[in-house]
Amino acid sequence: MNRLCRTKRKLKTHKHRLAILLPTVSLLFLSSLCGVVDGVSYRKSGGSDSSKQFDSDNYYTVLGLTSKKASAKDVKKSYRKLALKYHPDKVKNEKNAEKAQAIFVKVSGAYAVLGDEKKRKIYDKYGKNGLEAHERGQDPAAAGFGGSGFSGGGGGGFGFGGGGSSSFQFDAGNMFGNMFGNGGGKKFADTFGNENQRRPKPKPELFPKNSRSGIAPLGKAKFPDASSKYLWIVTFYVNDSQKCHDMKDDLINFEAKTKGTFKVGAINCDRSLTDKEFCKKHGVDMRNLPVFGIVVHGKLSIYGKGQYSKQTLKALHSFAIDKVPFDLVRMCNDPKWVKDRLHDEAKQQKKLGSILLLTDKYETSSRFASLAYRFRQQFIFGESRAKTLFMAKYYDVKTYPTLIAFIPSKSNTGKMTEVRLENPQAQDIGKWIDTIIEGNKPRRTRTHR
């Protein structure tokens, strides 16, 4: 009898557990069908995509995302799936290829906004029109685009060493072994603090003028401002700190590896009272040098705080890449976009012309974005990504990457002079652009009396 009672109790317990588990299992099954990940739902692009998805003016809908809360990883994942699925080169049927081209262009345009943190924030708040106002140099709020903005539609790279927005790639096993292989871990006595202590003999200048280190000496009188041509990584140091001396060779190696994307400068905070006050004004902790920062559009962003170590410059590079103004490079995977976003904008802003990069990569490289910053006064920059066959045929491009500079005719006929550069990896792109600028300077005419 007791045995029978125990068996009944066990059956009741199993039924109770089953009643709890069944809804959970059902929910997990439905979630897998809908594509719910970390609370964010998205339409799986591997199946049959709805035509309404690509007819929508909502960038999230175009990418198959059903929530503004989608993470950057979700956005990138959805874009990659759709871009691979609808790439025109992968569609054999000519009629289907034409349709795929239109979808691919729309998907690329959506990712150009949602894949850029700054543009996405503006789009979420002010919508497509607000974003367009921002790209014209207007304040979306002042232009009247207020509210939630979740309406309306709307880095790698350039072949300079890898993909993604961060084209500068670090090999933790090899590159940093060579770059920071000077031992480190030395104990030192901080020479700042008690003014009554007897100071040691001054050490030689770490980054003197006219040296071949590649590090530019800076100071209050010579510091990057809003008109500076380059993106600057700045080091604040003093000669009497052992940590700063330990950092010297690492920084020189760092400058050589980031050349072409960043300029690297150093300011001796102890050179004069003026420079010391200048360092303090920018929030530099004089007791914990060296300190690093990046200057973009004249604004200095200080990188972190704490002890200098072998990993500091690696982390600094990632910090600097996040500050690169990738929005200066406009997505142009259609000839109409080239006209609207490059040629017309260049004319409206009275630029010398526009520069288009045609590449087989999927994201803008930091080096190309740096070039766009360097020559922002003269050109509007654009990029056609993912080796788009339609764009290649239209511009007669045979190899990737290819750069094309468009200079409007001075006779105002609407015609364009094109200057091409193939295989830019083997060239100094800055010098190439400088040559174009020099060749289009207005000639001075002498007046005879």
Secondary structure per residue as TSV (DSSP state, phi and psi in degrees):
chain	resnum	aa	ss	phi	psi
A	1	M	-	360.0	-46.4
A	2	N	H	-61.9	-38.4
A	3	R	H	-63.6	-39.1
A	4	L	H	-65.4	-39.7
A	5	C	H	-63.0	-43.1
A	6	R	H	-63.2	-39.1
A	7	T	H	-63.2	-42.3
A	8	K	H	-62.8	-41.7
A	9	R	H	-62.9	-39.9
A	10	K	H	-63.2	-41.3
A	11	L	H	-62.9	-41.3
A	12	K	H	-62.6	-41.5
A	13	T	H	-62.4	-45.2
A	14	H	H	-63.1	-40.5
A	15	K	H	-62.0	-41.8
A	16	H	H	-62.6	-44.8
A	17	R	H	-63.6	-40.0
A	18	L	H	-63.8	-39.3
A	19	A	H	-63.5	-32.1
A	20	I	H	-77.2	-40.9
A	21	L	H	-73.9	-35.8
A	22	L	H	-57.8	-47.5
A	23	P	H	-61.3	-37.0
A	24	T	H	-64.9	-45.2
A	25	V	H	-62.7	-42.4
A	26	S	H	-61.5	-42.5
A	27	L	H	-63.4	-42.3
A	28	L	H	-63.9	-38.9
A	29	F	H	-64.3	-45.2
A	30	L	H	-65.8	-37.5
A	31	S	H	-62.2	-40.3
A	32	S	H	-65.8	-34.1
A	33	L	H	-69.9	-39.9
A	34	C	H	-82.0	-17.8
A	35	G	T	81.7	46.1
A	36	V	E	-87.1	119.8
A	37	V	E	-130.8	121.0
A	38	D	T	53.6	37.9
A	39	G	T	82.0	0.3
A	40	V	E	-112.7	123.3
A	41	S	E	-98.1	146.8
A	42	Y	B	-150.4	154.5
A	43	R	-	-81.9	131.5
A	44	K	-	-72.1	126.8
A	45	S	T	-81.3	-6.8
A	46	G	T	-73.8	-18.0
A	47	G	S	-93.4	-151.6
A	48	S	-	-89.0	110.6
A	49	D	-	-79.0	139.7
A	50	S	-	-72.5	140.8
A	51	S	H	-64.2	-28.5
A	52	K	H	-62.7	-29.1
A	53	Q	H	-57.8	-43.6
A	54	F	H	-93.0	-9.0
A	55	D	H	-85.5	-12.6
A	56	S	-	-71.7	149.3
A	57	D	S	-92.1	1.5
A	58	N	-	-92.5	119.6
A	59	Y	H	-62.7	-34.6
A	60	Y	H	-65.9	-41.4
A	61	T	H	-63.4	-41.2
A	62	V	H	-58.7	-39.3
A	63	L	T	-84.5	2.4
A	64	G	T	78.9	19.3
A	65	L	B	-99.2	135.7
A	66	T	-	-105.8	7.3
A	67	S	-	-146.7	140.8
A	68	K	T	-67.5	-15.7
A	69	K	T	-82.8	3.7
A	70	A	-	-57.0	135.8
A	71	S	-	-74.9	165.1
A	72	A	H	-59.5	-33.7
A	73	K	H	-66.4	-41.4
A	74	D	H	-64.0	-41.6
A	75	V	H	-60.7	-47.7
A	76	K	H	-65.1	-40.4
A	77	K	H	-64.0	-45.3
A	78	S	H	-64.1	-41.8
A	79	Y	H	-62.6	-45.5
A	80	R	H	-60.6	-43.3
A	81	K	H	-61.9	-46.6
A	82	L	H	-69.7	-39.8
A	83	A	H	-63.2	-40.7
A	84	L	H	-69.2	-37.3
A	85	K	H	-70.2	-38.8
A	86	Y	H	-108.1	12.5
A	87	H	-	-61.3	124.1
A	88	P	G	-56.1	-31.7
A	89	D	G	-66.4	-19.5
A	90	K	G	-92.6	-5.6
A	91	V	-	-102.5	121.1
A	92	K	-	-77.8	-45.9
A	93	N	S	-66.5	128.4
A	94	E	H	-62.2	-40.7
A	95	K	H	-64.7	-44.7
A	96	N	H	-67.7	-32.6
A	97	A	H	-64.1	-36.2
A	98	E	H	-66.7	-41.6
A	99	K	H	-67.1	-41.2
A	100	A	H	-62.5	-36.9
A	101	Q	H	-59.6	-44.1
A	102	A	H	-64.5	-41.3
A	103	I	H	-66.9	-42.1
A	104	F	H	-60.5	-41.7
A	105	V	H	-63.4	-42.1
A	106	K	H	-67.3	-41.6
A	107	V	H	-64.0	-41.5
A	108	S	H	-63.7	-40.1
A	109	G	H	-64.4	-39.9
A	110	A	H	-64.3	-42.6
A	111	Y	H	-69.8	-30.7
A	112	A	H	-59.4	-27.5
A	113	V	H	-92.7	-54.4
A	114	L	H	-72.4	-21.6
A	115	G	T	-82.8	-5.7
A	116	D	S	-109.6	117.2
A	117	E	H	-56.2	-44.4
A	118	K	H	-67.5	-46.9
A	119	K	H	-64.5	-37.3
A	120	R	H	-63.5	-41.1
A	121	K	H	-62.5	-42.5
A	122	I	H	-65.7	-43.8
A	123	Y	H	-62.2	-44.3
A	124	D	H	-61.7	-34.8
A	125	K	H	-89.0	-39.0
A	126	Y	H	-118.4	-7.4
A	127	G	H	81.0	-175.0
A	128	K	H	-61.8	-46.0
A	129	N	H	-64.2	-37.4
A	130	G	H	-65.4	-38.5
A	131	L	H	-65.4	-41.9
A	132	E	H	-64.1	-36.1
A	133	A	H	-63.9	-41.3
A	134	H	H	-60.3	-42.5
A	135	E	H	-69.2	-21.4
A	136	R	T	-85.1	0.8
A	137	G	T	91.0	11.1
A	138	Q	-	-97.1	159.0
A	139	D	-	-85.0	115.8
A	140	P	T	-55.6	-38.1
A	141	A	T	-66.5	-44.3
A	142	A	T	-67.0	-28.1
A	143	A	T	-80.1	-4.4
A	144	G	T	96.7	13.7
A	145	F	-	-101.8	80.4
A	146	G	-	-102.5	-170.9
A	147	G	S	86.1	-167.5
A	148	S	-	-68.9	-35.3
A	149	G	-	76.8	2.9
A	150	F	-	-82.4	69.3
A	151	S	-	-157.6	152.3
A	152	G	S	83.3	146.2
A	153	G	-	-73.8	174.5
A	154	G	-	25.6	360.0
A	155	G	-	360.0	360.0
A	156	G	-	360.0	154.5
A	157	G	-	76.3	-127.7
A	158	F	S	-106.4	9.3
A	159	G	S	78.7	22.6
A	160	F	S	-103.0	31.5
A	161	G	S	117.0	26.6
A	162	G	-	136.0	176.0
A	163	G	S	-98.6	176.5
A	164	G	S	82.1	171.1
A	165	S	S	-61.3	-32.7
A	166	S	-	-93.9	89.9
A	167	S	-	-75.6	-15.1
A	168	F	S	-85.3	107.8
A	169	Q	-	-100.9	136.5
A	170	F	-	-105.1	131.9
A	171	D	-	-97.1	106.5
A	172	A	T	-59.6	-30.7
A	173	G	T	-79.6	-38.2
A	174	N	T	-109.5	-56.4
A	175	M	H	-59.2	-46.5
A	176	F	H	-78.6	-19.6
A	177	G	H	-65.5	-39.3
A	178	N	H	-78.9	-35.8
A	179	M	H	-71.6	-37.1
A	180	F	T	-122.4	35.5
A	181	G	-	-89.6	40.9
A	182	N	S	-104.6	22.7
A	183	G	-	88.4	-86.8
A	184	G	-	80.8	-173.2
A	185	G	-	73.8	13.7
A	186	K	-	-76.4	139.8
A	187	K	-	-84.2	149.0
A	188	F	-	-146.8	164.6
A	189	A	-	-106.6	124.7
A	190	D	-	-68.8	124.1
A	191	T	S	-84.9	-1.6
A	192	F	S	-97.6	163.1
A	193	G	S	125.5	-102.9
A	194	N	-	-78.1	110.8
A	195	E	T	-65.4	-18.6
A	196	N	T	-80.4	-12.3
A	197	Q	S	-67.8	151.7
A	198	R	-	-78.8	117.4
A	199	R	-	-75.5	142.5
A	200	P	-	-71.1	169.2
A	201	K	-	-60.9	130.8
A	202	P	-	-54.9	136.9
A	203	K	-	-88.3	157.2
A	204	P	-	-62.4	154.7
A	205	E	-	-59.1	129.0
A	206	L	S	-70.0	-42.3
A	207	F	S	-129.1	76.0
A	208	P	-	-71.5	164.1
A	209	K	T	-67.7	152.4
A	210	N	T	61.6	22.2
A	211	S	-	-85.4	165.5
A	212	R	S	-96.9	17.2
A	213	S	S	-73.4	-22.7
A	214	G	S	88.9	-6.7
A	215	I	-	-91.0	121.0
A	216	A	E	-85.3	125.1
A	217	P	E	-67.7	131.2
A	218	L	E	-122.7	172.9
A	219	G	B	-173.6	-175.7
A	220	K	T	-60.2	-40.0
A	221	A	T	-74.0	-18.1
A	222	K	B	-138.0	84.3
A	223	F	-	-137.9	139.8
A	224	P	-	-57.4	135.3
A	225	D	-	-123.4	-167.3
A	226	A	T	-63.9	-22.3
A	227	S	T	-91.8	-1.4
A	228	S	-	-61.8	140.6
A	229	K	S	-75.6	-25.5
A	230	Y	S	-112.5	161.0
A	231	L	-	-84.4	126.0
A	232	W	E	-112.2	133.4
A	233	I	E	-103.6	124.9
A	234	V	E	-116.9	137.2
A	235	T	E	-112.5	128.7
A	236	F	E	-101.7	127.4
A	237	Y	E	-148.4	174.0
A	238	V	-	-138.4	153.0
A	239	N	T	-71.4	-28.2
A	240	D	T	-89.0	14.4
A	241	S	-	-107.5	127.1
A	242	Q	H	-64.3	-34.7
A	243	K	H	-60.2	-40.2
A	244	C	H	-67.0	-38.2
A	245	H	H	-65.9	-38.8
A	246	D	H	-65.1	-28.1
A	247	M	H	-80.3	-20.8
A	248	K	H	-54.4	-56.2
A	249	D	H	-64.4	-34.8
A	250	D	H	-62.3	-42.8
A	251	L	H	-67.1	-37.1
A	252	I	H	-64.0	-42.8
A	253	N	H	-64.3	-40.1
A	254	F	H	-61.2	-42.8
A	255	E	H	-61.6	-41.3
A	256	A	H	-64.8	-34.8
A	257	K	H	-81.0	-23.1
A	258	T	H	-103.7	4.1
A	259	K	T	-58.0	135.0
A	260	G	T	101.5	-21.4
A	261	T	T	-109.6	-46.6
A	262	F	-	-126.6	149.9
A	263	K	E	-93.4	143.5
A	264	V	E	-117.7	126.7
A	265	G	E	-129.3	165.0
A	266	A	E	-141.8	138.4
A	267	I	E	-121.1	124.4
A	268	N	E	-81.5	106.1
A	269	C	T	-70.1	-9.5
A	270	D	T	-110.3	10.5
A	271	R	S	-67.8	-38.4
A	272	S	-	-154.8	166.0
A	273	L	H	-62.4	-36.1
A	274	T	H	-62.0	-45.9
A	275	D	H	-67.9	-34.5
A	276	K	H	-63.9	-45.3
A	277	E	H	-65.7	-34.7
A	278	F	H	-63.7	-43.2
A	279	C	H	-63.6	-45.1
A	280	K	H	-63.6	-37.3
A	281	K	H	-61.3	-31.5
A	282	H	T	-90.8	14.3
A	283	G	T	80.6	20.9
A	284	V	-	-82.0	127.5
A	285	D	-	-81.0	105.9
A	286	M	T	-67.6	-16.0
A	287	R	T	-88.1	-6.5
A	288	N	S	-138.7	61.5
A	289	L	-	-98.4	153.4
A	290	P	-	-80.6	156.2
A	291	V	E	-124.2	144.2
A	292	F	E	-121.6	158.8
A	293	G	E	-161.5	170.3
A	294	I	E	-127.1	140.1
A	295	V	E	-112.9	119.8
A	296	V	E	-130.8	126.3
A	297	H	T	55.2	34.5
A	298	G	T	81.2	-1.3
A	299	K	E	-100.8	125.7
A	300	L	E	-91.7	126.9
A	301	S	E	-112.9	116.0
A	302	I	E	-77.7	134.8
A	303	Y	E	-91.7	115.4
A	304	G	-	44.4	-170.3
A	305	K	-	-148.5	161.0
A	306	G	S	125.5	-176.9
A	307	Q	-	-71.2	142.5
A	308	Y	-	-75.5	135.9
A	309	S	-	-143.8	-178.7
A	310	K	T	-62.2	-27.8
A	311	Q	T	-89.1	-4.9
A	312	T	H	-60.6	-46.9
A	313	L	H	-70.9	-29.3
A	314	K	H	-63.5	-46.8
A	315	A	H	-67.0	-35.9
A	316	L	H	-60.8	-41.3
A	317	H	H	-61.7	-43.9
A	318	S	H	-62.2	-41.0
A	319	F	H	-61.4	-43.6
A	320	A	H	-67.1	-39.7
A	321	I	H	-60.2	-38.0
A	322	D	H	-64.6	-22.3
A	323	K	H	-92.8	-7.9
A	324	V	S	-64.0	131.4
A	325	P	-	-78.6	78.3
A	326	F	G	-64.8	-19.2
A	327	D	G	-69.9	-7.9
A	328	L	G	-74.3	-14.3
A	329	V	E	-103.5	119.4
A	330	R	E	-97.1	137.0
A	331	M	E	-70.4	126.2
A	332	C	-	-140.0	76.3
A	333	N	-	-97.5	24.2
A	334	D	S	-153.7	138.3
A	335	P	H	-55.8	-33.2
A	336	K	H	-64.4	-38.5
A	337	W	H	-64.6	-38.2
A	338	V	I	-59.1	-43.1
A	339	K	I	-66.0	-50.0
A	340	D	I	-70.2	-45.7
A	341	R	I	-89.7	-21.7
A	342	L	I	-110.7	-65.4
A	343	H	I	-62.3	-50.5
A	344	D	H	-66.2	-39.7
A	345	E	H	-66.5	-39.4
A	346	A	H	-61.9	-40.5
A	347	K	H	-67.6	-43.3
A	348	Q	H	-64.5	-39.3
A	349	Q	T	-89.6	3.9
A	350	K	T	59.8	43.6
A	351	K	-	-85.4	165.6
A	352	L	S	-65.9	-35.6
A	353	G	E	175.2	-154.6
A	354	S	E	-138.7	157.6
A	355	I	E	-129.5	128.5
A	356	L	E	-116.3	131.0
A	357	L	E	-105.3	126.2
A	358	L	E	-106.1	119.6
A	359	T	-	-135.9	159.1
A	360	D	S	-94.2	4.1
A	361	K	-	-88.0	167.4
A	362	Y	S	-103.4	-12.2
A	363	E	S	-138.5	156.9
A	364	T	-	-73.6	133.8
A	365	S	-	-81.0	152.6
A	366	S	H	-64.6	-29.6
A	367	R	H	-69.7	-39.8
A	368	F	H	-69.2	-38.4
A	369	A	H	-62.5	-36.4
A	370	S	H	-65.4	-38.3
A	371	L	H	-64.7	-39.6
A	372	A	H	-62.2	-36.4
A	373	Y	H	-70.0	-43.3
A	374	R	H	-62.1	-37.8
A	375	F	T	-112.3	30.6
A	376	R	T	-65.6	-23.1
A	377	Q	T	-77.7	-22.2
A	378	Q	T	-106.4	-31.0
A	379	F	E	-135.8	153.8
A	380	I	E	-98.6	132.8
A	381	F	E	-106.8	140.7
A	382	G	E	-137.9	166.9
A	383	E	E	-147.0	129.7
A	384	S	E	-104.2	115.9
A	385	R	-	-99.8	170.7
A	386	A	T	64.4	27.9
A	387	K	T	52.0	53.3
A	388	T	-	-70.1	119.0
A	389	L	H	-61.3	-40.9
A	390	F	H	-60.4	-44.7
A	391	M	H	-67.7	-37.5
A	392	A	H	-62.7	-42.4
A	393	K	H	-67.9	-41.1
A	394	Y	H	-63.7	-39.7
A	395	Y	H	-103.5	7.8
A	396	D	T	55.0	52.5
A	397	V	-	-97.7	127.1
A	398	K	-	-102.4	-31.9
A	399	T	S	-129.1	155.0
A	400	Y	S	-120.1	143.4
A	401	P	S	-78.7	157.3
A	402	T	E	-132.6	135.2
A	403	L	E	-106.2	137.3
A	404	I	E	-129.1	123.2
A	405	A	E	-98.9	130.8
A	406	F	E	-109.7	120.3
A	407	I	E	-116.8	117.0
A	408	P	E	-62.7	147.2
A	409	S	-	-64.7	138.0
A	410	K	T	-71.1	-17.1
A	411	S	T	-80.4	-0.3
A	412	N	-	61.3	35.5
A	413	T	S	-90.2	-6.4
A	414	G	S	90.5	-5.4
A	415	K	-	-79.0	154.7
A	416	M	E	-120.8	138.6
A	417	T	E	-92.4	127.2
A	418	E	E	-106.2	132.8
A	419	V	E	-120.8	123.3
A	420	R	E	-109.2	149.8
A	421	L	E	-138.0	111.4
A	422	E	E	-96.9	155.0
A	423	N	-	54.2	56.0
A	424	P	G	-66.8	-15.2
A	425	Q	G	-60.1	-31.6
A	426	A	G	-91.6	8.0
A	427	Q	S	-120.0	161.1
A	428	D	-	-90.3	100.6
A	429	I	H	-63.5	-37.1
A	430	G	H	-59.7	-43.2
A	431	K	H	-67.0	-36.8
A	432	W	H	-60.9	-44.7
A	433	I	H	-68.6	-39.6
A	434	D	H	-58.1	-39.7
A	435	T	H	-62.8	-40.6
A	436	I	H	-64.5	-42.9
A	437	I	H	-62.8	-45.5
A	438	E	H	-62.2	-38.8
A	439	G	H	-74.0	-11.4
A	440	N	T	-115.5	16.2
A	441	K	S	-71.7	141.8
A	442	P	-	-64.4	134.4
A	443	R	-	-79.2	138.1
A	444	R	-	-79.7	137.6
A	445	T	-	-110.9	135.4
A	446	R	-	-81.5	139.9
A	447	T	-	-104.6	126.0
A	448	H	-	-92.9	132.9
A	449	R	-	-99.6	360.0
